[in-house]
Amino acid sequence: MRDMIEILPVSLLESESSRVKELKKLASSLKLEFGWHYLLDITWILRQLEEIESKSIIDAGAGTGVMQWYLAENGARVISIDRESRAELHPRFRRRIKVQGLRATDLISDDALKRVLEGINRRSLKMQTADFIDLLKYQVTQLSNSEADSKSGQVIIYNQDLVNLVDIADDSIDAIVAVSSLEHNSPGGLERVVAELMRVLKPGCALLATLGAARDSDWYHESSKGWCYSEETLRKIFDISNEVPSNYDQYDQLFYELQGSKELRENLASFYFRSGDNGMPWGKWAPEYQPVGICKIKGHL
């Protein structure tokens, strides 16, 4: 593996079609949907990862997204980091994969979650069918050694800002992935986040991130609350040498191909159609930016 900076070619969805199907199947089973370009982002990152099984991998800005569950199902020990709390993580995730908190406050216990769910439904006087089924499945799972216990991987929830990973030691992580999450930092904030991520990464290992790409100069995409970064800015922040080639010179052609993607257009997530405050307002297919992938290898001292 080597340092890379690459605008993501939409043709990757076809060349990696088997993995795309696998990701879509997993997302469906977990009742998750993809951000409009996330399927492309995740596919690119996974293509770069050389090893997953038995590795300690940080999913930076993970939320409850697909990446962490895919990595864990393939044997990784995933530290799932997000500033938003997942302490009351839904049973469908706990049932699928072994999940624990890095600290006691990061994930409430199974019994506490059961009481929370039951309390919510008592207060509402009724339980939606899907929630009822999830709770029943979760209770059965807990009584029968749990489907999750049979998995070799696990997800460790860490509710923390990426700029201050105080509970993770220097040089302790085998890989870091970030799916369109780092772009929610200003250029100055991104520098601090990248420095902290590189601190915990083992020498010789990779930080793999996707962000929004800007053709000429950095700009802020209001609808998605994220920055789009120029090649110059990304090289500076991620310390990528000018000798490392990129395909930014093909920006217009790659953007044209992205805009014409049938796979991404026809599988636009339902949540886009419910709001104008997102990356694809009101579900109208009109991409205003495109994703770029970064691979940064931590050097040896």
C-alpha positions, 0 to 999 in steps of 0.5 A, a space after each residue: 500500500 502507498 500514499 494515494 489521492 484519487 477522485 473516486 471513479 464510478 466505474 468502481 461500482 461495476 468492477 467491484 460488483 460482487 462486493 457492492 451486492 454484499 454491502 447492499 445485502 448487509 445494509 438491507 438486513 440492518 435496515 440501513 440506507 447509504 448516503 448518496 455516494 457512500 456505496 462508492 466510498 465504502 467500496 473504494 476504501 475496502 478495495 485498498 484495505 489489505 487485511 481485515 481479519 483480526 485487525 484493530 480498525 478505527 471507523 472514524 465518524 462511524 455513526 451506525 453506518 454499514 462500514 463498521 458492521 462489514 468489517 466486524 463480520 469479516 473478523 475485525 475488532 472495530 473501534 467505532 468513534 463518533 461524537 454523537 452518542 450510540 449508548 442506546 444502540 438498537 437491538 438489531 445491531 447488537 444481535 448481529 455483531 458482538 458490541 461493547 463500549 470502550 468505557 462504561 458510559 459508551 454503551 448501556 448494558 443489555 438489561 438497561 437497554 431492554 428496560 429503556 425499550 420497554 419503558 418507551 413502549 409503555 409510555 406510548 401505550 403501543 409498540 410498532 410491529 417492527 419494534 416489537 419483533 426486534 425486541 422479541 428477537 433480541 430477548 430470544 438471542 440473549 437467552 440462547 448464547 446470542 448470534 453475535 457471540 459466534 462472530 469472530 469480530 466485534 464493534 467497540 463503541 466510543 462516543 468521542 470527538 475525533 480531535 481528542 482520542 484520549 483513551 487510545 494509545 499511540 501507535 496501537 491501531 492497524 488501520 483507520 477508515 473514515 467514510 465521508 465524515 472528516 469533511 464535516 471539519 473546517 480546514 483547520 479542524 481537519 488538520 487537528 483531527 488528522 494529526 490525532 488519527 495519525 498519532 494512534 495509527 501504527 507505523 506502516 499502517 494506513 488512514 483511508 478516508 473519503 471526503 468531498 472534492 473541490 475542483 479549484 478551491 475549498 468550498 462549503 456545501 451548505 446542504 450536507 454541512 460539509 467541506 469540499 477540498 482542493 487537491 492542494 489542501 488535501 496534500 497539505 493536510 494529509 502530508 501527501 507529496 506532490 510526487 504522488 500522482 492524482 487524477 484531479 486533472 480528470 475532475 470534469 470527466 469523472 464528475 460527468 460520469 458520476 452524474 450519469 450513474 444509474 446505480 447511485 441515482 436509482 438507489 437514492 435513500 428514502 431520507 433524501 426525499 423527506 428534507 431539503 437539508 441534506 446532500 441531495 435535497 428533496 431527493 432530486 438527483 443533482 450531485 454538486 460535488 464528488 468524493 475523493 479518496 485519501 490513503 496516507 501511510 504512517 511513516 516509521 521513525 
